[in-house]
Structure formats: structure tokens, C-alpha cells
């Protein structure tokens, strides 16, 4: 694992990141914040929307977040 401590702390933060997420960062954010709701965790919401825009996630319209 080549992540620096600062990168790991940033990944754990629930706030909106200062920069757009890469696809890898979005996937990792979804994994780390899997217990979070996208209504309350800005990082997960950004990751979710990033993955939707990239066609990596297709939301299920019958499920709630």
C-alpha cells in the first residue's frame, strides 16, 4: 500500500474533497464509506456521482439510497 498518511486521512474524511475524484479514488471512497449514506457523507455522494457519470454505476430506481 503506497498511500501516505495524509492521503489515508483525507480518504477517511466525510467532507467534500478539494479536488475532483479519479475513478480509482471514487471506487476506494465507496469502499471506505460503504456504511455512510450519500445524503450525509459528501465524499461518498461525490464518489457515487463520479461513478455514475463514468458509467461504472447504474442506480437502481426502485431502491432508496
Rosetta blueprint (number, residue, H / E / L):
1 X L
2 X L
3 X L
4 X L
5 X H
6 X H
7 X H
8 X H
9 X H
10 X H
11 X H
12 X H
13 X L
14 X L
15 X L
16 X L
17 X L
18 X L
19 X L
20 X L
21 X L
22 X L
23 X H
24 X H
25 X H
26 X H
27 X H
28 X H
29 X H
30 X H
31 X H
32 X H
33 X L
34 X L
35 X L
36 X L
37 X L
38 X L
39 X L
40 X L
41 X L
42 X H
43 X H
44 X H
45 X H
46 X H
47 X H
48 X H
49 X H
50 X H
51 X H
52 X H
53 X H
54 X L
55 X L
56 X L
57 X L
58 X L
59 X L
60 X L
61 X L
62 X L
63 X L
64 X L
65 X L
